[in-house]
């Protein structure tokens, strides 16, 4: 056998995500929100991120059918964000997205260009 027969046990180490992400990182509160499985955590985290967008330019946000809720859409409009989310037509009561959004030319483009 050539070389040293000593095993190096310290070659691999496990570092938890809590040790990797600084405590003052802006994504840390979002992790807490999304770890909570309450049915709205993903939408809530999205709204927190939208609140942190600086400036006064027009902003649009895309999302799948899970984002088609009256509460999410209303909060987006309060934040001056145009919600271009997919309509959930199978939902009881129909889609929460009204003609203000669906008749906008940008909405049709967003639905064709979405990545999912």
Secondary structure, DSSP 8 states (H G I E B T S, - for coil): --S-----TTS-----HHHHS-TT-TTHHHHHHHHS-SSSHHHHHHHHHHHT--SSS-EEEEE-GGG--HHHHHHHHHTTEEEEE---TTSTT--S--HHHHTSHHHHHHHHH---
